[in-house]
Amino acid sequence: MELLAEIDRWGRETPEKIAHQSGARTLTYGELLARSDSLAGWLQSEFGNSPAPIAVRGHKEPEMLIAFLGAVKSGRPYVPIDLAIPEQRAARIVETAQAALVLTPERVAEITGTPRPAPPRRVSGLDPFYILFTSGSTGEPKGVVITHANLTAFVRWMLAEHPLITGGETFLNQAPFSFDLSVMDLYLSLVTGGTLFSVTKDEIGNLKKLYESLSRSQLTTWVSTPSFAQMCCIEKTFAQPMIPTLRRFLFCGETLAPETASQLLTRFPDAEVWNTYGPTEATVATTSVRIDRAVLARWSPLPVGRAMPGTLVEILDESGSMLRDGDRGEIVIAGPNVSPGYLNRPDLTARAFFTFESLPAYRTGDHGRFEESLIFFDGRMDSQVKVNGYRIELGDLEANLRALPEIADAVVLPVEKAGRIDSLAAMVVLAGEKSGSDFEISAKLKTLLAERLPVYMVPRKFVFLDAFPMTANGKADRRKLADLLAPK
């Protein structure tokens, strides 16, 4: 499968079909084809054969899709940067990626106003297709390189597993394009001639608008984090009559709670519920399982499924030996969907990527186990957590907290609710005397931190201490600090 050829085919065969809808704006396949070709031609004329990535900064505008395809049609990977990412962090991403330029929706519209033919060279095979930046333990974001071959392997698997109707699907796009969950809805939609239906941050922030939008959407395939669907379930009318066309839920990015799956099966009796698992480094998802009443009755927590064909998912111990069913170890993924590594970081790449049974492999850092041939995710092995589907290195957040002149030291801890991580709490030692109430200082620190980090990384709660309790080896005692958060 040549992804770009499949997408371009719809531009020629069904040019008036809507490829993307975001708010009141729409983009047809004909416009996507012509404008992405024009952008690719412009990039070739400006930068020649340079493979430098193209950064794209925006929030779900149709021009972002034009920019993505225009970049890869010119032989360059794209780097999506959502507007929710603060300027300072966005600048670090652009610098780390060594991007040739940063395209905004306005700039894309300006460039593509002039028709141009696309150059003959385009991304293919092992060429990088996109680069997604994730949280890094040192406080610096790291870029995960995903090739055309990686993405093709993922798309082929999903198309084989789900009977998508050619030209007849509408996919929910909940996640921003800088979050790899969006790759699932974006490319499954485009290669099948479907419509990508984006809900914006404004709609998500106003539930009345969100439900009104969903009721008009004619969605057939729901792609989101489980927590987004659970939030929607707060509304009693969030059920089959609201979205009568819905045929399937596809979940990834965080743990799917049995209660959420059960509610959806009750409210949407005509729709299937699927749970998937996979890190960004293995191209969105690697395992899947359909969650029905029998699975709910048998398992809690829920399994994340079985590996995609052609890919190995194994549970290894510390020495690299495979474990027996029921034994907990590290989840290792090997196969054609595994990234070649981190952009310009051979040190990090060497730690996490290796070869396993002649296949490119990735050490996920996730605990897992097998039960009755099903894979179960048992949490992180390190300080990485997921909050509402977003992967966050606690070390990244702690480093950014310590960089604030108001803070002498900081420890960040996850706060669990109903068996899942609900939010983050920052335990803080201030650099000077308090200059206000805890509420006032917390508000100030949140504002300062939001200038450096995405909103989803800002702790919900701050706890101020004179000093941290220490372990015998002189480190902050995280267990005792967690006890301070426990309800009394």
C-alpha positions as CSV (number, residue, x, y, z in Angstrom):
1,M,0.0,0.0,0.0
2,E,1.3,3.5,-0.9
3,L,-0.6,5.7,1.5
4,L,-0.3,8.9,-0.5
5,A,-1.5,7.3,-3.7
6,E,-4.5,5.9,-1.9
7,I,-5.4,9.3,-0.5
8,D,-4.8,11.1,-3.8
9,R,-7.1,8.7,-5.5
10,W,-10.1,10.0,-3.6
11,G,-9.1,13.5,-4.7
12,R,-9.5,12.4,-8.3
13,E,-12.5,10.0,-8.0
14,T,-14.6,11.9,-5.4
15,P,-13.3,15.5,-5.4
16,E,-16.4,17.0,-3.9
17,K,-16.5,14.5,-0.9
18,I,-15.7,16.1,2.4
19,A,-12.4,14.9,3.7
20,H,-12.3,17.0,6.9
21,Q,-14.8,19.0,8.9
22,S,-13.7,21.1,11.8
23,G,-16.3,23.4,13.3
24,A,-17.9,25.3,10.5
25,R,-15.0,24.7,8.1
26,T,-14.8,21.8,5.6
27,L,-12.1,20.5,3.2
28,T,-12.9,18.4,0.2
29,Y,-10.7,15.6,-1.2
30,G,-10.3,17.7,-4.4
31,E,-9.0,20.6,-2.4
32,L,-6.8,18.4,-0.3
33,L,-5.2,16.9,-3.4
34,A,-4.7,20.2,-5.2
35,R,-3.5,22.2,-2.2
36,S,-1.1,19.5,-0.8
37,D,0.4,19.2,-4.3
38,S,0.8,22.9,-4.4
39,L,2.5,23.1,-1.0
40,A,4.8,20.2,-1.9
41,G,5.8,22.0,-5.1
42,W,6.5,25.2,-3.1
43,L,8.6,23.3,-0.5
44,Q,10.6,21.7,-3.2
45,S,11.3,25.1,-4.8
46,E,12.3,26.7,-1.5
47,F,14.3,23.9,0.1
48,G,15.4,21.6,-2.8
49,N,16.1,18.1,-1.7
50,S,16.8,18.9,1.9
51,P,15.1,16.3,4.2
52,A,14.7,18.7,7.0
53,P,11.3,18.2,8.8
54,I,8.4,20.7,8.4
55,A,6.8,21.8,11.7
56,V,3.1,22.5,11.5
57,R,1.5,24.6,14.3
58,G,-2.2,24.9,14.7
59,H,-5.3,23.3,16.1
60,K,-7.4,21.0,13.9
61,E,-7.7,23.5,11.0
62,P,-8.1,21.9,7.6
63,E,-4.8,23.5,6.5
64,M,-3.0,21.2,9.0
65,L,-4.0,18.2,6.8
66,I,-2.8,20.0,3.7
67,A,0.5,20.8,5.5
68,F,1.0,17.2,6.6
69,L,0.4,15.7,3.1
70,G,2.3,18.6,1.4
71,A,5.4,17.9,3.5
72,V,5.5,14.1,2.8
73,K,4.7,14.7,-0.9
74,S,7.9,16.8,-1.0
75,G,9.9,14.0,0.7
76,R,10.0,15.5,4.2
77,P,8.4,14.4,7.5
78,Y,6.1,16.7,9.4
79,V,6.2,17.6,13.1
80,P,2.7,18.5,14.4
81,I,2.6,21.1,17.2
82,D,-0.8,21.9,18.7
83,L,-1.6,25.4,19.9
84,A,-2.1,24.0,23.4
85,I,1.7,23.5,23.6
86,P,3.2,26.7,25.0
87,E,5.4,28.9,22.8
88,Q,8.5,28.1,24.8
89,R,8.1,24.4,24.5
90,A,7.1,24.6,20.9
91,A,10.3,26.6,20.2
92,R,12.3,23.8,21.8
93,I,10.6,21.2,19.6
94,V,11.3,23.2,16.4
95,E,14.9,23.6,17.5
96,T,15.3,19.9,18.4
97,A,13.7,18.8,15.2
98,Q,15.9,21.2,13.2
99,A,12.8,22.0,11.2
100,A,13.2,23.9,7.9
101,L,10.3,26.2,8.8
102,V,7.1,26.4,10.9
103,L,3.9,26.4,8.9
104,T,0.7,27.9,10.3
105,P,-2.8,27.5,8.8
106,E,-2.6,31.1,7.6
107,R,0.7,30.5,5.9
108,V,-0.5,27.3,4.3
109,A,-3.6,29.1,2.9
110,E,-1.3,31.8,1.5
111,I,1.2,29.4,-0.2
112,T,-1.4,27.1,-1.7
113,G,-3.4,29.9,-3.3
114,T,-1.2,29.4,-6.3
115,P,-1.5,26.0,-8.1
116,R,1.7,24.0,-8.5
117,P,2.5,20.4,-9.4
118,A,3.9,18.2,-6.7
119,P,7.5,17.0,-7.2
120,P,8.1,13.4,-8.2
121,R,10.0,12.7,-4.9
122,R,7.8,11.8,-1.9
123,V,8.2,10.0,1.4
124,S,8.2,6.2,1.0
125,G,9.5,3.0,2.5
126,L,11.8,3.6,5.4
127,D,11.7,7.4,5.0
128,P,10.4,9.3,8.1
129,F,6.7,10.2,7.6
130,Y,6.1,12.1,10.8
131,I,7.9,12.9,14.1
132,L,5.9,13.2,17.3
133,F,7.4,14.8,20.4
134,T,6.7,13.2,23.7
135,S,7.6,14.0,27.3
136,G,11.3,13.4,28.2
137,S,12.6,12.6,31.7
138,T,15.2,15.4,31.5
139,G,12.6,18.1,30.9
140,E,13.3,18.2,27.2
141,P,10.9,16.7,24.7
142,K,12.1,13.8,22.5
143,G,11.0,13.2,18.9
144,V,9.7,9.7,17.9
145,V,10.4,9.0,14.3
146,I,7.7,7.1,12.4
147,T,8.4,5.9,8.9
148,H,6.1,5.4,5.9
149,A,6.6,1.6,6.5
150,N,5.7,1.9,10.2
151,L,2.5,3.8,9.4
152,T,1.6,1.5,6.5
153,A,1.9,-1.6,8.7
154,F,-0.4,0.0,11.3
155,V,-3.0,1.1,8.7
156,R,-3.0,-2.3,7.0
157,W,-3.7,-4.1,10.3
158,M,-6.6,-1.8,11.2
159,L,-8.2,-2.1,7.8
160,A,-7.9,-5.9,8.0
161,E,-9.4,-6.0,11.5
162,H,-12.4,-3.6,10.9
163,P,-14.8,-3.9,8.0
164,L,-14.7,-0.2,7.2
165,I,-17.1,0.9,4.4
166,T,-15.2,2.5,1.6
167,G,-16.3,6.1,1.2
168,G,-18.9,5.5,4.0
169,E,-17.2,6.2,7.3
170,T,-17.1,9.3,9.5
171,F,-14.3,9.2,12.1
172,L,-14.3,11.2,15.3
173,N,-11.1,13.2,15.8
174,Q,-10.9,14.0,19.5
175,A,-7.1,14.1,20.1
176,P,-5.0,17.0,18.8
177,F,-2.7,16.1,15.9
178,S,0.4,16.3,18.1
179,F,-1.0,13.3,20.1
180,D,-0.5,10.0,18.2
181,L,-4.0,8.7,18.9
182,S,-5.1,11.1,16.1
183,V,-3.0,9.1,13.6
184,M,-5.6,6.3,14.0
185,D,-8.6,8.4,12.9
186,L,-6.7,10.6,10.4
187,Y,-5.2,8.0,8.2
188,L,-7.9,5.3,8.5
189,S,-10.3,8.1,7.3
190,L,-8.2,9.4,4.5
191,V,-7.2,6.0,3.0
192,T,-10.8,4.8,2.9
193,G,-12.3,8.0,1.5
194,G,-14.1,8.8,4.7
195,T,-14.7,12.1,6.5
196,L,-12.6,13.2,9.5
197,F,-14.9,15.0,12.0
198,S,-12.8,17.1,14.4
199,V,-14.1,18.4,17.7
200,T,-12.2,21.4,18.8
201,K,-11.0,22.5,22.2
202,D,-13.8,25.1,22.3
203,E,-16.4,22.4,21.8
204,I,-14.8,20.1,24.3
205,G,-14.7,23.0,26.8
206,N,-18.5,23.6,26.3
207,L,-20.3,20.3,26.7
208,K,-23.6,21.7,25.3
209,K,-21.8,22.6,22.1
210,L,-20.0,19.3,22.1
211,Y,-23.3,17.2,22.3
212,E,-24.9,19.4,19.6
213,S,-21.9,18.8,17.4
214,L,-22.0,15.1,18.0
215,S,-25.7,14.9,17.2
216,R,-25.0,16.4,13.8
217,S,-21.8,14.4,13.1
218,Q,-23.2,11.2,11.6
219,L,-20.2,9.4,13.2
220,T,-19.6,5.8,12.3
221,T,-16.3,5.3,14.1
222,W,-15.5,6.8,17.5
223,V,-11.7,7.2,18.2
224,S,-10.8,8.7,21.6
225,T,-9.2,8.2,24.9
226,P,-11.5,6.3,27.4
227,S,-11.6,9.3,29.7
228,F,-13.2,11.4,26.9
229,A,-15.9,8.9,26.4
230,Q,-16.5,8.6,30.2
231,M,-16.8,12.4,30.3
232,C,-19.4,12.2,27.6
233,C,-21.3,9.6,29.6
234,I,-22.1,12.3,32.2
235,E,-24.8,13.4,29.8
236,K,-27.7,11.0,30.0
237,T,-28.7,11.6,26.4
238,F,-25.2,10.5,25.2
239,A,-26.6,7.3,23.7
240,Q,-27.6,5.6,20.4
241,P,-30.3,8.2,19.6
242,M,-27.7,11.0,19.7
243,I,-25.4,9.2,17.2
244,P,-27.6,6.6,15.5
245,T,-25.0,5.9,12.8
246,L,-22.2,4.8,15.3
247,R,-20.8,1.3,14.6
248,R,-17.7,1.1,16.7
249,F,-15.6,2.6,19.5
250,L,-11.8,2.4,19.2
251,F,-10.0,3.3,22.4
252,C,-6.3,3.9,22.9
253,G,-4.0,6.0,25.0
254,E,-4.9,4.9,28.5
255,T,-6.6,2.2,30.6
256,L,-10.2,1.4,29.6
257,A,-12.2,1.0,32.8
258,P,-14.8,-1.9,32.8
259,E,-17.4,0.6,34.0
260,T,-16.9,2.8,30.9
261,A,-17.1,-0.1,28.5
262,S,-20.2,-1.4,30.2
263,Q,-22.0,1.9,30.0
264,L,-21.2,2.2,26.3
265,L,-22.4,-1.3,25.5
266,T,-25.7,-0.4,27.3
267,R,-26.1,3.0,25.7
268,F,-25.0,2.1,22.2
269,P,-26.2,-1.5,21.7
270,D,-25.5,-1.4,17.9
271,A,-21.8,-0.4,18.4
272,E,-18.8,-2.5,19.1
273,V,-16.2,-1.5,21.8
274,W,-12.6,-2.2,21.1
275,N,-9.6,-1.7,23.5
276,T,-6.2,-1.2,22.0
277,Y,-2.7,-0.6,23.4
278,G,0.6,0.7,22.1
279,P,3.2,3.4,22.7
280,T,4.0,6.2,20.3
281,E,7.3,4.3,19.5
282,A,5.2,1.4,18.0
283,T,2.9,3.5,15.8
284,V,-0.2,4.2,17.8
285,A,-1.4,0.7,18.7
286,T,-0.1,-2.8,18.6
287,T,-2.7,-5.0,20.3
288,S,-6.5,-5.0,20.3
289,V,-9.5,-6.9,21.6
290,R,-13.2,-6.5,21.3
291,I,-14.8,-5.9,24.7
292,D,-18.2,-7.5,24.9
293,R,-20.3,-8.7,27.9
294,A,-18.4,-12.0,28.1
295,V,-15.1,-10.2,28.3
296,L,-16.5,-7.9,31.0
297,A,-17.8,-10.8,33.0
298,R,-14.4,-12.6,32.8
299,W,-11.9,-9.9,33.3
300,S,-11.2,-6.9,35.5
301,P,-9.0,-5.1,34.7
302,L,-9.7,-5.5,31.1
303,P,-7.1,-7.1,28.7
304,V,-5.5,-5.0,25.9
305,G,-5.8,-7.9,23.5
306,R,-3.6,-9.8,21.1
307,A,-0.7,-8.5,18.9
308,M,-1.3,-7.4,15.3
309,P,-0.2,-10.1,12.8
310,G,3.5,-10.0,11.9
311,T,4.3,-8.3,15.2
312,L,5.6,-10.0,18.4
313,V,4.5,-8.8,21.9
314,E,6.5,-10.6,24.6
315,I,6.8,-10.3,28.4
316,L,10.5,-10.3,29.4
317,D,12.3,-10.4,32.7
318,E,15.2,-8.2,33.6
319,S,17.7,-10.5,31.9
320,G,15.7,-10.5,28.7
321,S,14.2,-14.0,29.0
322,M,10.5,-14.7,28.2
323,L,8.2,-15.2,31.1
324,R,5.5,-17.7,31.6
325,D,1.8,-16.9,31.5
326,G,0.7,-15.0,34.6
327,D,4.2,-13.7,35.4
328,R,4.7,-10.0,35.3
329,G,7.5,-8.4,33.4
330,E,8.3,-5.7,30.8
331,I,6.2,-5.5,27.6
332,V,8.5,-5.7,24.5
333,I,7.2,-5.0,21.0
334,A,9.0,-6.3,17.9
335,G,7.8,-5.8,14.3
336,P,7.3,-3.6,11.3
337,N,5.5,-0.9,13.3
338,V,8.4,-0.2,15.6
339,S,10.1,3.2,15.2
340,P,13.7,3.4,14.1
341,G,14.3,5.5,17.2
342,Y,14.4,9.1,18.6
343,L,15.4,12.0,16.4
344,N,19.0,13.0,16.8
345,R,19.2,11.1,20.1
346,P,21.4,7.9,19.6
347,D,21.9,7.7,23.4
348,L,18.1,7.4,24.1
349,T,17.6,5.2,21.0
350,A,20.3,2.7,22.2
351,R,18.6,2.3,25.6
352,A,15.1,1.6,24.3
353,F,15.5,0.0,20.8
354,F,17.1,-3.2,19.9
355,T,16.7,-6.3,17.7
356,F,14.5,-9.2,18.9
357,E,14.2,-12.4,16.8
358,S,15.6,-10.5,13.8
359,L,12.9,-7.8,14.2
360,P,13.2,-4.1,15.2
361,A,12.1,-4.0,18.9
362,Y,11.2,-1.5,21.6
363,R,11.4,-1.8,25.4
364,T,8.1,-0.1,26.4
365,G,8.9,0.4,30.1
366,D,5.4,-1.0,30.8
367,H,4.7,-3.8,33.1
368,G,2.5,-6.5,31.6
369,R,1.5,-10.2,31.7
370,F,-0.2,-12.9,29.6
371,E,-3.4,-14.6,30.7
372,E,-5.1,-17.2,28.4
373,S,-3.2,-15.7,25.4
374,L,-4.4,-12.2,26.2
375,I,-2.1,-9.3,27.1
376,F,-2.7,-7.2,30.2
377,F,-1.1,-3.8,30.9
378,D,0.0,-3.5,34.6
379,G,1.3,0.0,34.7
380,R,4.6,1.8,34.2
381,M,8.0,0.6,35.4
382,D,9.4,4.1,35.8
383,S,8.2,7.6,36.5
384,Q,6.1,7.9,33.4
385,V,2.3,8.2,33.8
386,K,-0.7,8.8,31.5
387,V,-3.2,11.4,32.5
388,N,-6.3,11.6,30.2
389,G,-4.3,9.7,27.6
390,Y,-1.3,12.1,27.6
391,R,2.0,10.5,28.3
392,I,3.9,12.5,30.9
393,E,7.4,11.9,32.3
394,L,7.2,13.0,36.0
395,G,10.9,13.9,35.6
396,D,10.1,16.3,32.8
397,L,7.5,18.1,34.9
398,E,9.7,18.2,38.0
399,A,12.6,19.6,35.9
400,N,10.4,22.4,34.7
401,L,9.1,23.1,38.2
402,R,12.6,23.4,39.5
403,A,13.5,25.8,36.7
404,L,11.1,28.3,38.2
405,P,12.9,30.8,40.5
406,E,10.1,30.5,43.0
407,I,10.8,26.8,43.6
408,A,13.8,25.2,45.4
409,D,12.7,21.6,44.9
410,A,9.7,19.6,43.6
411,V,8.3,16.1,43.4
412,V,5.3,15.3,41.3
413,L,3.0,12.4,42.2
414,P,0.0,10.8,40.4
415,V,-3.4,11.0,42.1
416,E,-5.6,8.0,41.5
417,K,-9.4,7.9,41.4
418,A,-11.5,4.8,40.8
419,G,-8.4,2.8,39.9
420,R,-6.9,5.2,37.3
421,I,-4.7,8.2,37.4
422,D,-7.0,11.2,37.6
423,S,-4.6,14.1,38.0
424,L,-1.1,15.2,39.3
425,A,0.0,16.7,42.5
426,A,3.2,18.7,43.0
427,M,4.9,18.6,46.4
428,V,7.0,21.8,46.5
429,V,9.7,23.4,48.6
430,L,9.7,27.2,47.9
431,A,12.9,29.1,47.4
432,G,11.8,31.9,49.7
433,E,9.2,32.9,52.2
434,K,5.6,32.5,51.3
435,S,4.1,35.7,49.8
436,G,0.4,34.8,50.0
437,S,-2.0,32.0,50.7
438,D,-1.5,28.5,49.4
439,F,-4.3,29.2,46.9
440,E,-2.6,32.4,45.6
441,I,0.8,30.8,45.3
442,S,-0.6,27.7,43.6
443,A,-2.4,29.9,41.1
444,K,0.8,31.8,40.3
445,L,2.8,28.7,39.9
446,K,0.2,27.2,37.6
447,T,0.3,30.3,35.4
448,L,4.1,30.3,35.3
449,L,4.2,26.6,34.5
450,A,1.5,26.9,31.7
451,E,4.0,29.2,30.0
452,R,6.5,26.3,29.7
453,L,4.3,23.2,29.4
454,P,1.0,22.0,27.9
455,V,-2.0,22.5,30.1
456,Y,-2.4,18.8,30.6
457,M,1.0,18.6,32.3
458,V,0.2,21.3,34.9
459,P,-0.5,19.7,38.3
460,R,-4.0,20.2,39.7
461,K,-2.9,20.4,43.3
462,F,0.2,21.9,45.0
463,V,1.3,21.0,48.5
464,F,3.9,23.2,50.1
465,L,6.5,21.8,52.5
466,D,9.5,23.1,54.4
467,A,11.5,20.0,53.4
468,F,11.0,16.6,51.8
469,P,11.2,13.4,53.9
470,M,14.3,11.5,52.7
471,T,15.1,7.8,52.1
472,A,18.2,6.1,53.5
473,N,20.1,6.8,50.3
474,G,19.3,10.6,50.5
475,K,16.5,10.8,47.9
476,A,13.1,12.3,48.4
477,D,10.9,9.6,50.0
478,R,8.0,9.4,47.4
479,R,6.1,6.9,49.5
480,K,5.9,9.2,52.5
481,L,5.0,12.1,50.2
482,A,2.2,10.0,48.7
483,D,0.9,9.3,52.2
484,L,0.4,13.1,52.6
485,L,-2.0,13.0,49.7
486,A,-4.0,10.0,51.0
487,P,-7.5,10.9,52.2
488,K,-7.6,11.2,56.0
